[in-house]
């Protein structure tokens, strides 16, 4: 009897083993490797082509991202289209969409090249290039269908990933919770992304502790393990060029010692030849994916043999979510930012259906304020209601150092140093002071109380100094003045309110002190003569709308910037300026950009201005000439004309810009300017006549972190000479 039982047991065991061999469970390991991990997609394409059914996926870092998306049901082809269809550099570096930023954030981003916190009187460099907000937003969208799957083994393909505890260095297994958060933590590459908080742990990239998590897979009951290893091959890799690559190289020294036994435990080991690429080669998506395909083809016969033993599994195309329903919204209140402020930035209200673009815009707008540390949120179903939960933590950095560089012909070479203090007097205020050093010292001070959706209050004070050549009438005589030194000081108090972060409406009071000194010397008074030497007092209103995707090289969107100022009083020691009568100066510019294709775009812009009344000084007249300088007085750029070529109390100007982005961030441009400059052109109907001025220019532009670099060759028949405009950096 014992012999019979033994025979039956052995038969049953052999039968089970035979069945297992006939339909083996396959586990897939996807390692980390930064941008190199995009080769996983190429390998998956070959796995699918062979017909292999994947029964469990484990990943680290980029392997966790690709693996989780595949586990959610996306096909390899869909993942390839996704990677090729987005700018991964923008995702990695948290380059937020300009259209989702507030006006204040847009102005700051287009003024300062660097922003660093000051801690205990010392400038502190950030711990990472990016907070990872863009990456997280994308993960939440793509994984929305699985938002309520807390147990990752219940995904269409069971999944796990690993991260590293930054305090202990230990491996942390992530196989439950909110999937986008787990994947985000697993891929928080040191120096590139900020650490991610999951429950009570601060986590970084799983590749630091375990970049090939096969030990966990061995416990999942799989029969065959396919492993894709995109780690650095020290023997063949190029020299590291960034700090992040150095860190990864150091980590590879340790993980390399443990790889030999892990490779031995891998049934089908795949190692794409990607040593020519770095962990930051995110712009090389197509080439890296191709390398993955080549590696998959090299083991295709093994994959095909394995697939023939399995029961096939049909994968249906998965639709990428584009919208969601919002029933409830909860936002954690912080010490200095209350619900009204937060809701005004997020711009979402319960009981509405939104696109993920709208969600991303609102959260990007909140993140772009830099008032908060990297924040994470969840979009889940609770009690049959779709709830958005946002957990905010204020940034501990309330003092900032910011800077920039600029060159243009009007103000010359300048260096900007800024100090910003948040929460100086009130919880939601900000004090900012610019020191601008160049040929002449300039400054810009502002104090702003941000009330979110309500009326905000601000005060600003600026000083601009520059020199320009000009020909002006003085004492009824036409003098050729070779140098005019301008000193313009403005102090403003204003109220403003925002509409959808794309429109700002405001009004205020202004004091403007003008001292415009010529190089003409009066022997009788023994003083230099002044074009203007007075204090002016005014009220003003303004309206700004800006939906452009880029202020300098737009491909879509439009803008309007208009103001009207009523000067009601003047004080001056200069009797030559004559009697004062109140006057009005109004000006506006508007335009729109259109994308012709992915390389070509065109911008159509119009500017106009006029005065009502008789300003006692030519300071307030509009002038044509020059290009690339910041907004100063009523100067109007005009390619092909020298600075301050002509002036009058009214003008109208048209502009056409044809832009060809022949390489990413490299632009070839053709500019056409046309305009009318004369007195009272709108009351006399002259603005409807043929333009007085024409100008055209050919330009090369390069987008840099410090602002655009532009070289322009321009010509106007009214001037008759070639003019070269050179501009560098954000304009301030």
Order of alpha helices (4+ residues) and beta strands (2+ residues): alpha-beta-alpha-beta-alpha-alpha-alpha-alpha-beta-beta-alpha-beta-beta-alpha-beta-beta-alpha-beta-alpha-beta-alpha-alpha-beta-beta-alpha-beta-alpha-beta-beta-beta-beta-beta-beta-beta-beta-beta-beta-beta-beta-beta-beta-beta-beta-beta-beta-alpha-beta-beta-beta
